[in-house]
């Protein structure tokens, strides 16, 4: 899967945006990722899923975008986003 990377928050956060248009069920994703060790903070009515993982705040959006804060390494953002998306799509 291909991703484009967007820097946010003065370069301290990265958003990996899937090149595929996805429609991820965030309730289902929440269940899967909680089982995988993600600490679920909020699931805002299908708009976004906010979690903690590997000392980062991770936000998953239904369209296939994943934001990592703090993270500055593009390759890691792509690796992590690929892993997350493949588990929940």
Number of C-alpha atoms within 10 A of each C-alpha: 10 11 19 13 18 13 16 16 9 7 13 13 21 25 24 26 21 20 13 11 11 14 11 18 16 22 14 11 20 22 13 15 18 12 10 12 11 18 17 18 14 12 17 11 9 12 12 18 22 20 20 16 15 9 10 14 19 26 20 25 19 18 17 22 22 27 24 26 18 16 20 15 12 17 11 14 23 22 12 16 25 18 11 18 18 10 12 16 14
